[in-house]
Amino acid sequence: MLAGEQLPLGHAMQWRTDLLLLHGLSDVVIAISFFVITAGIIWYMRHRFGLLQEYRMIAWLFCGFILTAGASHLIEMIALWYPMHAIQGAARAATAFFAVGAIVLIWPLLPALARLPSSSQLAEVNERLRREAQAHEATLRELELSRSELETRVEERTRELSLVKARFETALNGAKVYLFSQDRELKYTWMYGALGEMADAEMIGRSDRELLSGPELDRVIALKRQVLESGEPADGEITTVRPQRRGLFALHVDPTFDASGAIDGIMCAAIDISRIRSLESEQRRLTDELGTALQRYETALRGSQVTVYTQDRELRYTTVSNPMFGREIGEIVGRHDQDIMPADSSAPIVAVKRAVLDSGQSKDCEFRIVHDDIAHWYDAHIEPLRDIGGEIVGLTCAAVDITGRKAGEAHLREIMRELTHRSKNLLAVIQAMARQTARHADTTEIFLEQFSARVQALASSHDLLVQESWHGASLSELIRSQLGHYLDRGGSQVSVEGPALLLKPEAAQSLGLAIHELATNAAKYGGLSVPTGHVTIGWRLLNADEGEGIEILWAESGGPKVAVPQRRGFGSLVIERNLARSLEADIKLEYPPEGARCRMLIPAANLASGR
């Protein structure tokens, strides 16, 4: 439609209606927008409790302004169809009131609002706060981890402490150690293990004089007072009397100090040493008994020919009771058999010892050791030495020196051989004596008398040889045995004088018969036939210049005058022929008027070596 042209009436009405609709719709949209904005501000204020009071007032004014503005637009929309000027005016007045109030309140705050951070600054602050929050969260996580680790450690330490406490209590209970503390007035403040928990609790707050008695009470209190005064620990012993038994305790007292370092009491440990003292007493008793037994054992070993020794599995000597094998104890311990005895002597005994180690069975054996060119015999008993577990760790042996026994056995065998030989010789001698006696005897009675006397003389010599185990006979004892009944007379007619000499068995036997014949002849015809007669028998050793041997002199005096016999009897044969032949002796028998004399030179080969 061109300008200046008028619209038809129908069209004009339609256009006006459309404008009114558009105007009304716009007012409705604006009003709704104002209401929504107001609802948002109210929601914001409800969730921002920390908003300052002045800002809250402004926000409420804005809410009132927006609400009144929204209400004005709604009224304007209604007034398009239904005019209501009074209400429109009131709504605009209310809107103006809220607008002016908001301006009045907000205008002084504009500088502060201008200084408010921008959105970018707020973003930076928020980012910094976010990073700080993240750092705080990491710190919190670390703290939480540390707290968890700390709790774990505390729990572990608590368990360890409980275990240590349990061990400590077990140790105290097992060792019978009682702990307690007292203040300066010696009143008990803490106690562990003395009489049980209930009894311990009853003792708290009480003093020694209320709980203890006996003569040692003052001494114990004095000991504790000493610690309180000196500040130095002290030890002592206390005897207590319980209903069940008497107890002995070792008491250790330490001072305790307060925060300022002043002594405020004592801490005591009482250890029950009753059993220890009893065991110590028993140990001393057993030690004394063991020492006595060991002394007796060593004395017995020293006084005997028994040597006890031990060896390890390598047969190294570890202990020896007595010297042996010609060596001192220090030369034996730590060495082997091969080191202390010849190889030919050590091999057999080592073989036996190895067999005992291998079999575990004890064995007996005899072995021969040569030292200093002298053979020694030992009778050994060998047993395995075991430890507490039963394992064989070596040997224990007892060796007896049987050299003397072996020599005795050898001598006995020699005696048996000699006895056989001598028995034959003795029978021959007796037969000869019988023939010679019978030849010179006129009657049977004379024969029996003479033969019996001669056999008895021979028996006396044999008795001496038997007493000396056939090693020989003392010349003095031999002479005295043949002249015994003459020596026993009052005012003896016989004098015997000479050094101690030992004759071999053959010499003793022959010389004994000769002395018997001299004594018999003197009793019948010579110095022993009258009370005034006398016989002197003396002997001496000859030196090298004189031929070495024995000179025996028989001299009679004070008897009847002696004449040379007209015929040689058995006695002369025994003295001159038999003695000279059997001993290779030089015999000189003389008959001067004052009395018979006999000089016998017996070679040194007839002397026996002393034992």
C-alpha positions as CSV (number, residue, x, y, z in Angstrom):
1,M,0.0,0.0,0.0
2,L,1.3,3.3,-1.0
3,A,2.1,6.1,1.4
4,G,-0.7,8.5,2.0
5,E,-3.2,5.9,1.2
6,Q,-5.7,5.0,3.8
7,L,-6.3,1.4,4.6
8,P,-9.7,0.1,4.3
9,L,-11.6,-0.1,7.6
10,G,-11.5,-3.8,7.8
11,H,-7.8,-3.9,7.2
12,A,-7.2,-1.2,9.8
13,M,-9.0,-3.1,12.5
14,Q,-7.1,-6.2,11.7
15,W,-3.8,-4.4,11.9
16,R,-4.6,-2.9,15.2
17,T,-5.6,-6.3,16.6
18,D,-2.3,-7.8,15.6
19,L,-0.4,-5.0,17.2
20,L,-2.3,-5.4,20.4
21,L,-1.6,-9.1,20.4
22,L,2.1,-8.5,19.8
23,H,2.2,-5.9,22.5
24,G,0.4,-8.2,25.0
25,L,2.5,-11.2,24.1
26,S,5.7,-9.1,24.7
27,D,4.5,-7.9,28.0
28,V,3.7,-11.5,29.1
29,V,7.2,-12.7,28.0
30,I,8.9,-9.8,29.8
31,A,6.8,-10.4,32.9
32,I,7.7,-14.1,32.9
33,S,11.4,-13.3,32.4
34,F,11.3,-10.9,35.3
35,F,9.6,-13.5,37.5
36,V,12.2,-16.2,36.5
37,I,15.1,-13.8,37.2
38,T,13.6,-13.0,40.6
39,A,13.3,-16.8,41.3
40,G,17.0,-17.2,40.3
41,I,18.1,-14.4,42.6
42,I,16.1,-15.8,45.5
43,W,17.6,-19.3,44.9
44,Y,21.1,-17.8,44.8
45,M,20.6,-15.9,48.0
46,R,19.3,-19.0,49.8
47,H,22.4,-21.0,48.8
48,R,25.0,-18.2,49.5
49,F,24.8,-18.0,53.2
50,G,28.0,-16.2,53.4
51,L,26.8,-13.2,51.3
52,L,27.3,-9.9,53.0
53,Q,24.3,-8.2,54.5
54,E,24.4,-5.1,52.3
55,Y,24.5,-7.2,49.2
56,R,21.5,-9.2,50.4
57,M,19.5,-6.0,50.9
58,I,20.4,-4.8,47.4
59,A,19.4,-8.3,46.1
60,W,16.0,-8.0,47.8
61,L,15.5,-4.5,46.3
62,F,16.3,-5.8,42.9
63,C,13.9,-8.7,43.4
64,G,11.2,-6.2,44.4
65,F,12.0,-4.0,41.4
66,I,12.0,-6.9,39.0
67,L,8.8,-8.3,40.5
68,T,7.0,-4.9,40.3
69,A,8.3,-4.4,36.8
70,G,7.1,-7.8,35.8
71,A,3.7,-7.0,37.4
72,S,3.5,-3.7,35.5
73,H,4.0,-5.5,32.2
74,L,1.2,-7.9,33.1
75,I,-1.0,-5.0,34.0
76,E,-0.1,-3.2,30.8
77,M,-1.0,-6.4,28.8
78,I,-4.4,-6.6,30.5
79,A,-4.9,-2.8,30.1
80,L,-4.8,-3.2,26.3
81,W,-8.2,-4.7,26.5
82,Y,-9.4,-3.5,29.8
83,P,-8.1,-0.1,30.7
84,M,-7.3,0.4,34.5
85,H,-5.3,3.5,34.8
86,A,-5.2,3.5,38.7
87,I,-3.7,0.1,39.0
88,Q,-1.2,0.9,36.2
89,G,-0.1,4.0,38.1
90,A,0.2,2.1,41.4
91,A,2.3,-0.6,39.7
92,R,4.6,2.0,38.1
93,A,4.9,3.9,41.4
94,A,5.9,0.7,43.2
95,T,8.4,-0.1,40.4
96,A,9.8,3.4,40.7
97,F,10.1,3.0,44.5
98,F,12.1,-0.2,44.3
99,A,14.3,1.3,41.5
100,V,15.1,4.4,43.6
101,G,15.8,2.3,46.7
102,A,18.1,0.0,44.7
103,I,19.9,3.1,43.2
104,V,20.3,4.7,46.6
105,L,21.8,1.5,48.1
106,I,23.9,0.5,45.2
107,W,25.5,3.9,44.4
108,P,27.8,4.0,47.4
109,L,28.9,0.4,46.6
110,L,29.9,1.1,43.0
111,P,33.6,1.8,43.9
112,A,33.7,-1.5,45.8
113,L,31.9,-3.3,43.0
114,A,34.3,-1.7,40.6
115,R,37.2,-3.3,42.5
116,L,35.6,-6.7,42.4
117,P,37.7,-9.2,40.4
118,S,36.9,-9.8,36.8
119,S,35.8,-13.2,35.5
120,S,39.3,-13.9,34.3
121,Q,40.6,-13.0,37.7
122,L,38.0,-15.2,39.3
123,A,39.0,-18.0,36.9
124,E,42.6,-17.6,38.0
125,V,41.6,-17.5,41.6
126,N,39.4,-20.5,41.1
127,E,42.2,-22.3,39.3
128,R,44.7,-21.5,42.1
129,L,42.1,-22.6,44.6
130,R,41.6,-25.8,42.6
131,R,45.3,-26.4,42.6
132,E,45.5,-25.7,46.2
133,A,42.6,-27.9,46.8
134,Q,44.3,-30.7,44.8
135,A,47.5,-30.1,46.8
136,H,45.5,-30.2,50.0
137,E,43.8,-33.4,48.8
138,A,47.3,-34.9,48.1
139,T,48.4,-33.7,51.5
140,L,45.3,-35.2,53.0
141,R,46.0,-38.5,51.2
142,E,49.6,-38.5,52.4
143,L,48.4,-37.6,55.9
144,E,45.9,-40.4,55.7
145,L,48.5,-42.8,54.5
146,S,50.9,-41.6,57.2
147,R,48.1,-42.0,59.7
148,S,47.4,-45.5,58.5
149,E,51.1,-46.4,58.6
150,L,51.3,-44.8,62.0
151,E,48.3,-46.8,63.2
152,T,49.9,-50.0,61.8
153,R,53.2,-49.2,63.5
154,V,51.4,-48.4,66.7
155,E,49.6,-51.6,66.5
156,E,52.8,-53.5,65.8
157,R,54.6,-51.7,68.6
158,T,51.7,-52.5,70.9
159,R,51.9,-56.2,70.0
160,E,55.7,-56.1,70.5
161,L,55.2,-54.3,73.8
162,S,52.6,-56.9,74.8
163,L,55.0,-59.7,73.8
164,V,57.9,-58.0,75.6
165,K,55.8,-57.5,78.6
166,A,54.7,-61.1,78.5
167,R,58.3,-62.3,78.2
168,F,59.4,-59.9,80.9
169,E,56.7,-61.2,83.2
170,T,57.5,-64.8,82.3
171,A,61.2,-64.1,83.0
172,L,60.4,-62.5,86.3
173,N,58.1,-65.4,87.3
174,G,60.5,-68.0,86.2
175,A,63.4,-66.4,88.0
176,K,61.3,-65.6,91.0
177,V,62.0,-61.9,90.8
178,Y,59.7,-59.6,92.7
179,L,59.6,-55.8,91.9
180,F,58.2,-53.1,94.0
181,S,58.6,-49.4,94.7
182,Q,58.3,-47.4,97.9
183,D,58.1,-43.7,98.7
184,R,60.3,-41.8,101.1
185,E,58.2,-43.0,104.0
186,L,58.8,-46.6,102.8
187,K,55.2,-47.1,101.9
188,Y,54.6,-49.4,99.0
189,T,53.4,-47.6,95.9
190,W,53.7,-50.3,93.3
191,M,54.3,-54.1,93.4
192,Y,54.6,-56.9,90.9
193,G,54.6,-60.6,91.5
194,A,55.1,-60.8,95.3
195,L,52.0,-62.5,96.4
196,G,49.6,-62.2,93.5
197,E,47.6,-59.3,92.1
198,M,45.0,-59.1,94.9
199,A,47.6,-59.5,97.7
200,D,49.8,-57.0,96.0
201,A,47.0,-54.5,95.9
202,E,46.4,-55.0,99.6
203,M,50.0,-54.1,100.3
204,I,49.9,-50.8,98.5
205,G,50.0,-47.9,100.9
206,R,51.4,-49.9,103.8
207,S,55.0,-49.9,105.2
208,D,57.6,-52.5,106.0
209,R,56.8,-52.3,109.7
210,E,53.2,-53.2,109.0
211,L,54.0,-56.1,106.7
212,L,57.4,-57.6,107.9
213,S,58.6,-58.9,111.1
214,G,61.7,-60.7,112.5
215,P,65.2,-59.7,113.6
216,E,66.2,-58.7,110.0
217,L,63.5,-56.0,109.7
218,D,65.7,-53.2,111.1
219,R,68.6,-54.2,108.9
220,V,66.4,-54.1,105.7
221,I,64.9,-50.7,106.7
222,A,68.4,-49.4,107.4
223,L,69.5,-50.5,103.9
224,K,66.6,-48.7,102.2
225,R,67.2,-45.6,104.3
226,Q,70.8,-45.6,103.3
227,V,69.8,-45.6,99.6
228,L,67.3,-42.7,100.2
229,E,70.0,-40.6,101.9
230,S,73.0,-41.4,99.7
231,G,71.3,-41.8,96.3
232,E,73.5,-44.8,95.6
233,P,72.2,-48.3,94.8
234,A,72.8,-51.0,97.5
235,D,72.5,-54.7,97.8
236,G,71.7,-57.1,100.6
237,E,70.1,-60.3,101.6
238,I,66.9,-60.9,103.6
239,T,65.4,-64.0,105.2
240,T,61.7,-64.2,105.3
241,V,59.5,-66.7,107.1
242,R,56.4,-67.8,105.2
243,P,53.7,-70.2,106.4
244,Q,55.0,-72.8,104.0
245,R,58.8,-72.4,104.3
246,R,61.7,-70.1,105.0
247,G,62.9,-68.0,102.1
248,L,66.1,-66.2,101.3
249,F,66.1,-63.2,99.0
250,A,68.8,-61.1,97.4
251,L,67.6,-57.5,97.6
252,H,68.7,-54.8,95.2
253,V,67.6,-51.2,96.0
254,D,67.8,-48.2,93.5
255,P,66.8,-44.6,94.2
256,T,64.0,-43.0,92.2
257,F,63.9,-39.3,91.3
258,D,61.2,-36.8,90.6
259,A,61.2,-34.2,87.8
260,S,63.4,-31.9,89.7
261,G,66.0,-34.6,90.3
262,A,65.2,-35.0,94.0
263,I,65.0,-38.5,95.5
264,D,61.3,-39.3,95.9
265,G,61.5,-43.1,96.7
266,I,63.2,-46.4,95.9
267,M,62.7,-49.2,93.4
268,C,63.5,-52.7,94.7
269,A,64.1,-56.1,93.1
270,A,63.9,-59.1,95.4
271,I,65.2,-62.4,93.9
272,D,64.4,-65.7,95.6
273,I,67.8,-67.3,96.0
274,S,66.7,-70.0,98.4
275,R,67.0,-72.8,95.8
276,I,70.3,-71.3,94.6
277,R,71.8,-71.3,98.1
278,S,70.5,-74.8,98.6
279,L,72.0,-75.9,95.3
280,E,75.3,-74.1,96.1
281,S,75.4,-76.0,99.4
282,E,74.6,-79.2,97.7
283,Q,77.2,-78.4,95.1
284,R,79.8,-77.7,97.7
285,R,79.0,-81.0,99.4
286,L,79.2,-82.9,96.2
287,T,82.4,-81.1,95.3
288,D,83.9,-82.1,98.6
289,E,82.7,-85.7,98.1
290,L,84.0,-85.7,94.6
291,G,87.3,-84.2,95.7
292,T,87.6,-86.8,98.4
293,A,86.7,-89.6,96.0
294,L,89.1,-88.2,93.4
295,Q,91.9,-88.0,96.0
296,R,91.2,-91.5,97.1
297,Y,91.2,-92.6,93.4
298,E,94.5,-90.8,92.7
299,T,96.0,-92.2,95.9
300,A,94.9,-95.7,95.0
301,L,96.3,-95.3,91.5
302,R,99.6,-93.8,92.7
303,G,99.8,-96.7,95.2
304,S,99.2,-99.3,92.6
305,Q,100.6,-100.3,89.3
306,V,97.3,-99.3,87.5
307,T,97.4,-96.5,85.0
308,V,94.1,-95.1,83.7
309,Y,94.1,-93.0,80.5
310,T,91.8,-91.7,77.8
311,Q,92.2,-91.2,74.1
312,D,90.1,-89.5,71.4
313,R,89.0,-91.1,68.1
314,E,92.4,-90.3,66.6
315,L,94.0,-92.2,69.5
316,R,95.6,-89.0,70.8
317,Y,96.1,-89.2,74.6
318,T,93.8,-86.8,76.4
319,T,94.3,-87.7,80.1
320,V,96.8,-90.0,81.9
321,S,96.7,-90.8,85.7
322,N,100.3,-92.0,86.2
323,P,103.5,-91.9,84.2
324,M,103.9,-95.0,82.0
325,F,106.1,-96.4,79.3
326,G,109.0,-94.7,80.9
327,R,107.6,-91.2,80.2
328,E,106.1,-88.5,82.4
329,I,102.4,-87.4,82.0
330,G,103.4,-84.2,80.2
331,E,105.3,-86.3,77.6
332,I,102.2,-88.5,76.8
333,V,99.2,-86.2,76.7
334,G,98.5,-84.9,73.2
335,R,100.6,-87.6,71.5
336,H,99.8,-90.9,69.8
337,D,100.9,-94.4,70.6
338,Q,103.4,-94.3,67.7
339,D,105.0,-91.2,69.3
340,I,105.7,-92.7,72.7
341,M,106.5,-96.4,72.0
342,P,108.4,-98.4,69.4
343,A,106.6,-99.3,66.2
344,D,106.8,-103.0,66.8
345,S,105.3,-102.5,70.2
346,S,102.6,-100.0,69.3
347,A,101.2,-101.9,66.2
348,P,99.4,-104.7,68.2
349,I,97.8,-102.4,70.8
350,V,96.7,-99.8,68.2
351,A,95.0,-102.6,66.2
352,V,93.1,-103.7,69.4
353,K,92.1,-100.0,70.1
354,R,90.9,-99.6,66.5
355,A,88.8,-102.7,66.8
356,V,87.1,-101.3,70.0
357,L,86.4,-98.0,68.2
358,D,84.8,-99.9,65.3
359,S,82.8,-102.5,67.2
360,G,82.0,-100.5,70.3
361,Q,82.8,-103.6,72.4
362,S,85.3,-103.6,75.2
363,K,88.4,-105.8,74.9
364,D,91.2,-107.1,77.2
365,C,94.7,-107.7,76.0
366,E,98.3,-107.9,77.0
367,F,101.1,-106.0,75.3
368,R,104.8,-105.7,75.6
369,I,106.7,-102.4,75.6
370,V,110.5,-102.1,75.6
371,H,112.0,-98.9,77.1
372,D,115.5,-98.4,78.4
373,D,116.3,-101.8,76.9
374,I,114.0,-103.4,79.5
375,A,110.8,-105.2,78.5
376,H,107.7,-104.3,80.4
377,W,104.4,-106.1,80.2
378,Y,100.9,-104.5,80.6
379,D,97.5,-106.0,81.0
380,A,95.0,-103.6,79.4
381,H,91.2,-103.3,79.6
382,I,89.9,-101.0,76.8
383,E,86.4,-99.7,76.6
384,P,84.7,-97.2,74.2
385,L,84.2,-93.7,75.6
386,R,80.8,-92.3,74.8
387,D,79.4,-88.8,75.0
388,I,76.0,-87.9,76.5
389,G,74.3,-88.8,73.2
390,G,75.8,-92.3,73.2
391,E,78.3,-91.5,70.4
392,I,81.8,-93.0,70.7
393,V,84.2,-90.2,71.1
394,G,87.3,-92.1,72.1
395,L,88.6,-94.8,74.5
396,T,89.1,-95.2,78.2
397,C,91.8,-97.7,79.2
398,A,93.2,-99.2,82.4
399,A,96.7,-100.7,82.0
400,V,98.3,-102.7,84.8
401,D,102.0,-103.2,84.8
402,I,102.4,-107.0,85.0
403,T,106.1,-107.1,84.4
404,G,106.7,-108.5,87.9
405,R,104.0,-111.1,87.3
406,K,105.4,-112.1,84.0
407,A,108.9,-112.3,85.5
408,G,107.3,-114.4,88.3
409,E,105.7,-116.7,85.7
410,A,108.9,-117.0,83.9
411,H,110.8,-117.7,87.1
412,L,108.1,-120.2,88.1
413,R,108.6,-121.9,84.8
414,E,112.3,-121.8,85.3
415,I,111.8,-123.2,88.9
416,M,109.6,-125.9,87.5
417,R,112.3,-126.9,85.1
418,E,114.9,-126.5,87.8
419,L,112.7,-128.4,90.2
420,T,112.6,-131.3,87.8
421,H,116.3,-131.1,87.4
422,R,116.9,-130.6,91.1
423,S,114.5,-133.4,92.1
424,K,116.6,-135.8,90.0
425,N,119.8,-134.3,91.5
426,L,118.3,-134.4,95.0
427,L,117.3,-138.0,94.6
428,A,120.8,-138.7,93.4
429,V,122.3,-136.9,96.4
430,I,119.9,-138.7,98.8
431,Q,120.8,-142.0,97.3
432,A,124.5,-141.2,97.6
433,M,124.0,-140.1,101.2
434,A,122.2,-143.3,101.9
435,R,124.9,-145.4,100.4
436,Q,127.7,-143.5,102.1
437,T,125.9,-143.4,105.4
438,A,125.1,-147.1,105.2
439,R,128.8,-147.9,104.3
440,H,130.1,-146.2,107.4
441,A,127.3,-147.1,109.8
442,D,127.7,-150.1,112.0
443,T,124.1,-150.6,112.9
444,T,120.7,-149.7,111.5
445,E,120.0,-147.4,114.3
446,I,123.2,-145.4,113.6
447,F,122.3,-145.3,109.9
448,L,118.8,-144.0,110.6
449,E,120.1,-141.4,113.0
450,Q,122.9,-140.2,110.7
451,F,120.8,-140.4,107.5
452,S,117.8,-138.5,109.1
453,A,120.1,-135.7,110.3
454,R,121.7,-135.3,106.9
455,V,118.3,-135.3,105.2
456,Q,117.1,-132.7,107.7
457,A,120.2,-130.6,107.0
458,L,119.4,-130.8,103.3
459,A,115.8,-129.9,104.0
460,S,116.8,-126.8,106.0
461,S,118.8,-125.6,103.0
462,H,115.8,-126.2,100.8
463,D,113.5,-124.3,103.2
464,L,115.7,-121.2,102.8
465,L,115.6,-121.5,99.0
466,V,111.8,-121.9,99.1
467,Q,111.5,-118.8,101.2
468,E,113.5,-116.9,98.7
469,S,111.5,-118.3,95.8
470,W,114.6,-120.4,94.8
471,H,116.5,-117.2,93.9
472,G,119.2,-118.1,96.4
473,A,119.9,-118.3,100.2
474,S,121.6,-116.0,102.6
475,L,124.9,-117.3,103.8
476,S,124.3,-116.1,107.3
477,E,120.8,-117.7,107.4
478,L,122.2,-120.9,105.9
479,I,124.9,-121.2,108.6
480,R,122.4,-120.4,111.4
481,S,119.9,-122.9,110.1
482,Q,122.5,-125.7,110.3
483,L,123.7,-124.6,113.8
484,G,120.4,-123.4,115.2
485,H,120.2,-125.8,118.2
486,Y,123.8,-124.9,119.2
487,L,123.1,-121.1,118.9
488,D,120.1,-121.4,121.1
489,R,122.1,-122.7,124.1
490,G,122.7,-120.4,127.0
491,G,126.2,-118.8,126.7
492,S,126.4,-119.8,123.1
493,Q,129.5,-121.8,122.0
494,V,129.2,-120.5,118.4
495,S,130.3,-117.2,116.9
496,V,129.0,-116.2,113.5
497,E,130.4,-113.1,111.7
498,G,130.5,-111.9,108.1
499,P,128.9,-109.6,105.5
500,A,125.5,-110.2,103.9
501,L,125.9,-112.5,101.0
502,L,123.5,-114.5,98.8
503,L,124.4,-117.9,97.5
504,K,123.0,-119.6,94.4
505,P,120.7,-122.6,95.1
506,E,123.4,-125.2,94.1
507,A,126.0,-123.6,96.3
508,A,123.6,-123.3,99.3
509,Q,122.6,-126.9,99.0
510,S,126.2,-128.2,99.0
511,L,127.5,-125.7,101.5
512,G,124.6,-126.5,103.9
513,L,125.6,-130.2,103.9
514,A,129.2,-129.3,104.5
515,I,128.4,-127.0,107.5
516,H,126.2,-129.8,108.9
517,E,129.0,-132.3,108.7
518,L,131.4,-129.9,110.4
519,A,128.9,-129.2,113.1
520,T,128.2,-132.9,113.6
521,N,131.9,-133.7,113.8
522,A,132.5,-130.9,116.3
523,A,129.6,-132.0,118.5
524,K,131.0,-135.6,118.6
525,Y,134.8,-135.0,118.8
526,G,135.6,-131.3,118.7
527,G,134.8,-127.9,120.2
528,L,131.1,-128.5,120.7
529,S,131.6,-131.8,122.5
530,V,132.5,-130.1,125.8
531,P,131.1,-127.1,127.5
532,T,134.4,-125.2,127.4
533,G,134.7,-125.7,123.6
534,H,134.0,-123.0,121.0
535,V,133.4,-122.7,117.2
536,T,134.0,-119.6,115.2
537,I,132.6,-119.2,111.7
538,G,133.6,-116.1,109.7
539,W,133.6,-115.2,106.0
540,R,134.7,-112.3,103.8
541,L,134.8,-111.3,100.2
542,L,138.1,-111.7,98.5
543,N,139.4,-108.9,96.3
544,A,140.7,-109.2,92.8
545,D,144.3,-109.9,93.9
546,E,143.1,-112.7,96.0
547,G,141.0,-114.3,93.2
548,E,137.5,-112.9,93.9
549,G,135.1,-115.0,95.8
550,I,134.3,-116.0,99.4
551,E,136.6,-117.2,102.1
552,I,134.9,-119.1,104.8
553,L,136.8,-120.1,107.9
554,W,135.7,-122.8,110.4
555,A,137.8,-122.8,113.6
556,E,137.3,-124.9,116.7
557,S,139.0,-124.3,120.1
558,G,138.7,-125.3,123.7
559,G,137.8,-128.9,123.0
560,P,139.6,-132.1,123.3
561,K,142.9,-132.5,121.5
562,V,142.4,-133.3,117.9
563,A,144.3,-136.0,116.0
564,V,144.2,-136.6,112.3
565,P,141.5,-139.2,111.5
566,Q,142.8,-142.7,110.6
567,R,140.1,-143.0,107.9
568,R,137.9,-140.7,105.9
569,G,134.3,-140.8,106.8
570,F,131.2,-139.5,104.9
571,G,131.6,-136.0,106.4
572,S,135.1,-135.7,105.0
573,L,133.9,-136.8,101.6
574,V,131.1,-134.2,101.6
575,I,133.4,-131.4,102.6
576,E,136.5,-132.1,100.6
577,R,135.3,-133.9,97.5
578,N,131.6,-133.0,96.9
579,L,132.0,-129.4,97.9
580,A,135.2,-129.0,95.9
581,R,133.6,-130.7,92.8
582,S,130.1,-129.1,92.9
583,L,131.3,-125.5,93.6
584,E,134.8,-125.7,92.1
585,A,135.9,-124.6,95.6
586,D,139.3,-124.8,97.2
587,I,138.9,-126.7,100.4
588,K,141.6,-127.1,103.1
589,L,140.6,-129.2,106.1
590,E,143.2,-129.4,108.9
591,Y,143.3,-131.1,112.3
592,P,145.7,-129.2,114.6
593,P,145.7,-130.3,118.3
594,E,143.8,-127.2,119.5
595,G,140.9,-128.0,117.2
596,A,139.8,-128.7,113.6
597,R,140.1,-125.9,111.0
598,C,138.5,-125.7,107.6
599,R,139.2,-123.0,105.0
600,M,136.8,-122.8,102.0
601,L,137.5,-120.6,99.0
602,I,134.3,-120.4,97.0
603,P,134.4,-118.7,93.5
604,A,132.3,-115.6,93.0
605,A,130.3,-117.5,90.3
606,N,128.4,-119.1,93.2
607,L,127.1,-115.8,94.4
608,A,123.5,-114.8,93.5
609,S,122.6,-111.2,92.6
610,G,120.5,-109.5,95.3
611,R,116.8,-108.8,94.3
